[in-house]
Amino acid sequence: TQAPVNVTVTGAAGQIGYALLFRIASGQLLGQDVPVKLRLLEIPQAVKAAEGTAMELEDGAFPLLAGTDIFDDPKQAFEGTNIALLVGARPRSKGMERGDLLEANGGIFKPQGEAINAGAADDIKVLVVGNPANTNALIARSHAPDVPAERFTAMTRLDHNRALAQLAKKLGVPVTELRKVAIWGNHSATQYPSVQHAEFGGKSIADAVDQAWLENDFIPTVAKRGAAIIEARGLSSAASAASAAVDHVYTWVNGTPAGDWTSAAVASDGSYGVPEGLISSFPVTAENGRYKIVQGLEIDDFSRARIDASVAELVEERDTVQKLGLI
Ligand code: NAI
């Protein structure tokens, strides 16, 4: 029998953690035959709540769950870990400036990057969910110089899934018919959900919908969906975010199907004019446990302007954390 894969989840007692841990325990993160061992990281005040969740995980009697350990020290939580899901982050409070938010998150993602560098397994894969996800991933990565840069990713899979759902509804087809939708840039309101290369049942989506719908409906609906969920639910998206995190890791490990791609924020290699090293969302394929940016796509003028605007925001965030000495 296979040794369990160690999965560290930070912010384990939070909303996303509550939805995510049960999906992992049931075997959906890696596949139905892979045992997992959970390592939960929380701040000291939330350890008791995490213990309650661990009791419920035990009560699930999940065949693939080899155990759950709880930590309030990142060094211990990331020791020997194979997959790290960095969900816990500092939310923006009233009146907080972007710089303050980045600084507060630097206090979380710097020590976590250091702990990953010091103790994680050689095959460590990191997904940052906690916002601002792209720049938090950049901070963590810059404190883990011994880990290959490609192992640090941030989540735009929820945006990708939201885009698929909106398109399926508009076109009246199941999501399984859709191919080559892409999220570009930052996981923020500036993101660019693109259908330039997208297909449904082998036909071009861009030809089947009008540009006004794309600009005035589709793009803002996807980019502002998080706010719409808060407005309706009184709480931010949690189960859909957990589901997207499961999708991101499952694809990373098990690959993308032939003829399709997905979206993830990964280290730029300079493709499409995105400055090298920036953690930006791209259309990506996965093979042999590696995400790769899809190469050689033609970018039309509309897409160019949208990608550049979102990447400019990422550059600004990077410059801010650089000035703050966080990277
Ligand atoms: P939450 O507030 O319910 O839970 C966050 C948890 O993180 C809390 O239990 C808190 O104690 C913990 N935490 C804070 N600092 C920590 C640290 N240093 N180490 C370990 N744990 C720590 O928040 P929720 O709803 O679970 O969301 C988590 C994050 O995910 C937020 O930043 C949110 O904005 C982000 N998010 C990202 C999405 C994406 O698509 N990338 C989608 C939805 C949410």
Residues whose N, C-alpha, C, O or C-beta is under 5 A from the ligand:
A	BS01	NAI	T10 G11 A13 G14 Q15 I16 G17 L41 E42 I43 A46 V87 G88 A89 I108 V129 G130 N131 A133 M155 L158 H187 S237 A238 A241
